[in-house]
């Protein structure tokens, strides 16, 4: 089984409607219901936690795992690690 890296991003400020729309596109566009991994990259730990909690609150409708990191470099490293799993 292969891995796919798909990049998408939202810019601040984001609202719940924007986040929900972006997440819907990930699941509706793929036709899959399997859990996905969402990586949040932001240098503001409070904002990262806020987004993580928003994403997890949608977990019943959109099964996912959420990871967050504080820098772009850490984001790339985390993405590489996730793809190698």
N, C-alpha and C positions, 0 to 999 in steps of 0.2 A: 504494500500500500504506500503511495507517495504522499508527499506533503505539498501544500500550496501556501504561499505567502501572498496575502492580498492586503494592500495598504489602502487605508482610507483615513481621512482626518477631518476634524472639526476645529474651527478657530473660536477662541473666546470672544465674547461671552457666548456660552451655549445654553439653550433652554431645554427643558424636558421634551418638547415637541421635536426639536432638532435631533436630539439624541435618539429618541424613539424612532424617528424616521430613518436615521442612519442604520440603526440596528435592524429594523424591519427589512431594509434593503439587503442586508447580509443574509438573512434567513430566507426571505421570499425569493430573492434572485437566484439562490443556489438550489432551491427545491429540496433541501435537506432539512431534517429535524435534529440531526446529531449535534451534540454540544460542540461549541467552538471556543477558541481561546481569544480573548480580547486583551490587548496590551495597551495600557494607558501610559503615555509618556508626558509628564509635566513636571516642571521644577518647583511647583507649589504643592507640598504634601497635603495641605488641607483641601485644595481643589481636587487632587487625585483621589482622595478618600471620598469626597462628595460624588464624583463621577462613578467611582467604583460602587458605591452604595446605590446609586441610581440604576446602574446596569444590573446589579444583583437583585434589585427589587423587581425587575422584569423577568427574573429567572424562570418563573413558571411558564411563561409564554415563550421565552427565548433561552433555552438551556445553554449555559456558558461557564467558562472558567475565566477569572479576571486576574491579571497581573498588572502591577504598576511599577514604573521606574521613574527616576528624576532627570535623566539626561538622554539625549539622542544616542550617545555612545552605548549607554546601558540598554537602551531600547533595541539597538541592533544586536547586541550580545544576547539579550533575552530572546529575540526572534530567532537567532541562529540556534540557540539551545532548544527552543520549542520545536523547531523543524527537525532537529536531530533525534528527538524523542520518538 
